[in-house]
Amino acid sequence: MQFFTLPLLASAAAAAIVACPPAAGNRTYCPGKPATNKQQEDIFAEFRNTYFIERDASAALNAHMPEDYIQHNPNILSGRQNAIDALNQFLPLTTFTVLRAGVQNNLAWVHIKGELQGTIFATVDIFRFEGTCMREHWDVTQIANASSPNPLALF
């Protein structure tokens, strides 16, 4: 597996620490409808549960993201199906722990600890909401390095 795929995998984090409600079944949030911050928090928690706990990228993205979803990861083209195809390759190979998450001003973020084939990494995923719909995504990933001069952990 090539190393550039690590940020792709990290975008699929699990919610072991951050509690999430059950998935919504066939519910869809796109196109977006007006939503309060609390409603966006609930929608994002549902997304994390479907993606990270149930480990179902197809259900999570189909319910929460539009077909023309905007993706800023340089290794994945924009579009919901492109993200689903890429994430389904790596989701089964990766373990995740959600460490922190939040929603404010139409932006949601999640900080995860991940492991892929013995490599431990930290990722922060950021999503932009349009009402109820998660419209856009950015991610940043850093590999844990035991020889780092900084004694503070990534987590």
Salt bridges, closest charged atoms under 4 A:
ASP42 OD1 - LYS38 NZ 2.75
GLU46 OE1 - ARG27 NH1 3.25
GLU46 OE2 - HIS64 NE2 3.25
GLU67 OE2 - ARG80 NH2 3.94
ASP68 OD2 - ARG135 NH2 3.05
ASP125 OD1 - HIS137 NE2 2.74
GLU130 OE2 - ARG128 NH1 3.21
GLU130 OE1 - ARG135 NE 3.57
GLU136 OE2 - HIS72 NE2 2.51
GLU136 OE1 - ARG128 NE 2.61
